[in-house]
Amino acid sequence: MFYDHIHIFLKNDYFNYNIFQTPLMRACEYGHLPVVEQLLDAGAAINRQTDECSSSLIVACHFGLENVVDFLLSKWYKGQY
């Protein structure tokens, strides 16, 4: 199942150095809110940054994905992640 791969990425602290993004950042970039939710539930770090100080929230803002931005902010505000 697709979501099993999420746990593998997180277990290995997967970070794609070719594109300098975590799986959470990629999901935010493409607006895949269900995947964003699954990644966070599986333990993805919401505040992880690239060397250029980009984060999942910044990526979602850059691409104008209000639903993802709202979701990330609600989780961050509640201190859930």
N, C-alpha and C positions, 0 to 999 in steps of 0.2 A: 504494500500500500504506500501511496505517496508520503503520507505523514510519518511513516516509519523512517524515511530518509531524513526528516527534520531532526529526529532524535540522534541519528548518526552524526549529522553535522554539528550539533550542539555538544555531543559527548566528546568529539575530537576538537572542540573549539575552532571549528572550520572558519577560515577567513581566506577569501580568494584574493591573493596578492596580485593577480593579473588585472583585476578590475577594482581592487582596493575596497571591497564591500563585503559585509557579512550577509548571510542569507536573509536576515531581517531587513537590511537596507535594500536588498534586491526586491523583496516582496513589497516594501513601501514604494519603491520606484515604479513598480508596475500596478500599484493600487490593489493588490491581492489581499484584501482585508481578512478573509478567512485564514489565509496562510500566516498573516501577521499575528492573528489571535493564537493560532496553533504554536507558532514559534515562541511567543511570549509565555504561553502556558507550559511549554517544554523547557523554559529557562533561559531564553535568549536575553542578552543584556541590552536593555532599552537605551542605555547611555553610552554604549561603546562608540568610539570615534575612530575615524581614519586618521592618517598622518596629517591630512589637510583640515582636521577638525570637523569633518562632516559626520552627521549622525543620522539615524533613521528618521527622526523628526525633521531634520533639515532637508533630507532627500524628499520626503513627502510634501513639505512646503514648496520646494523648488518645482515640483511637478504639479502643484496646485490640487493635490488630492485631499480635499477637505475632510472627507469621511475618515481617511487614515490619520490625518492630523488630529482631528477631534478624538479619535479612539486613543492614540498615543498620549495625548495630553490628559485625557481622563484617567488613564492608567498611571501616568507619572504623578498627577495631582493627588491621587488616592494613595500613592506610595506603594502600589502593588508590585512594581518592578523597579 
